[in-house]
Amino acid sequence: MTRTTTISDLKAAVRVLNQMVAAEPGKPGSYVLQGAYGGYQLQRFVMAGGYLATEAVFGGYRPKRELLDLIHAYRAGISVGRYHPESAPV
């Protein structure tokens, strides 16, 4: 039986993601979890026109399990790029 994904699971995954990219929460380059429409979205803080804003990483709001899987894949991609730069796209 599959374990239910909780908001705590998502928050922990985002916390690890911010640690991986050495981003301070709430600052440009950091990630945050947003919930709406019964789903969740991973957003990244960016500077836009001199103001701090957020942009969706994957677009759309998704069920918790699906977003958690996407965050794990995103973190794996960061690790590959960091530890195997020869595998990074040109």
C-alpha positions as CSV (number, residue, x, y, z in Angstrom):
1,M,0.0,0.0,0.0
2,T,1.3,3.5,-0.9
3,R,1.9,5.9,1.8
4,T,-0.2,9.2,1.6
5,T,1.9,12.2,0.7
6,T,1.4,15.1,3.2
7,I,2.1,18.8,3.1
8,S,4.9,18.1,5.5
9,D,6.5,15.8,2.9
10,L,6.3,18.6,0.3
11,K,7.7,21.2,2.7
12,A,10.6,19.0,3.5
13,A,11.3,18.4,-0.2
14,V,11.3,22.2,-0.8
15,R,13.6,22.7,2.2
16,V,16.1,20.2,0.8
17,L,15.8,21.8,-2.7
18,N,16.7,25.3,-1.2
19,Q,19.6,23.8,0.6
20,M,20.9,22.2,-2.6
21,V,20.9,25.5,-4.4
22,A,22.2,27.4,-1.3
23,A,19.2,29.7,-1.5
24,E,17.9,31.6,1.5
25,P,14.1,31.2,1.9
26,G,12.2,34.2,0.6
27,K,15.2,35.5,-1.4
28,P,15.7,35.4,-5.2
29,G,16.5,31.9,-6.4
30,S,14.7,30.2,-3.5
31,Y,11.7,27.9,-3.9
32,V,8.4,28.0,-2.1
33,L,5.3,25.8,-2.1
34,Q,2.0,27.4,-3.1
35,G,-1.4,25.8,-2.7
36,A,-4.6,26.6,-4.6
37,Y,-7.5,25.0,-6.5
38,G,-7.1,21.8,-4.4
39,G,-3.5,21.3,-5.6
40,Y,0.0,22.5,-5.0
41,Q,2.7,24.2,-7.1
42,L,6.4,24.7,-6.8
43,Q,7.3,28.4,-7.3
44,R,10.7,30.1,-7.5
45,F,11.4,33.7,-6.2
46,V,12.7,35.9,-9.0
47,M,13.4,39.7,-9.4
48,A,11.0,41.1,-12.0
49,G,11.1,44.8,-12.8
50,G,12.9,45.5,-9.5
51,Y,10.3,43.7,-7.4
52,L,10.4,40.2,-5.8
53,A,7.9,37.9,-7.6
54,T,7.3,34.2,-8.0
55,E,7.2,32.1,-11.1
56,A,5.8,28.5,-11.4
57,V,8.5,25.9,-12.0
58,F,6.3,23.2,-13.6
59,G,3.1,25.3,-14.3
60,G,-0.3,24.4,-13.0
61,Y,-1.4,23.1,-9.6
62,R,-0.9,19.4,-9.1
63,P,-1.8,16.7,-6.5
64,K,0.7,16.3,-3.6
65,R,2.0,13.0,-4.8
66,E,2.6,14.1,-8.3
67,L,4.3,17.3,-7.2
68,L,6.5,15.4,-4.8
69,D,7.7,13.1,-7.6
70,L,8.4,16.1,-9.8
71,I,10.4,17.8,-7.0
72,H,12.5,14.6,-6.5
73,A,13.1,14.5,-10.3
74,Y,14.1,18.2,-10.3
75,R,16.5,17.6,-7.5
76,A,18.0,14.6,-9.3
77,G,18.5,16.8,-12.4
78,I,20.3,19.4,-10.3
79,S,22.6,16.7,-8.8
80,V,23.5,15.4,-12.3
81,G,24.3,18.8,-13.5
82,R,26.4,19.5,-10.4
83,Y,28.3,16.3,-10.2
84,H,28.4,15.3,-13.8
85,P,28.8,18.5,-15.8
86,E,29.7,16.6,-18.9
87,S,26.1,15.4,-18.9
88,A,24.7,18.9,-18.9
89,P,23.2,20.2,-22.2
90,V,25.3,22.4,-24.3
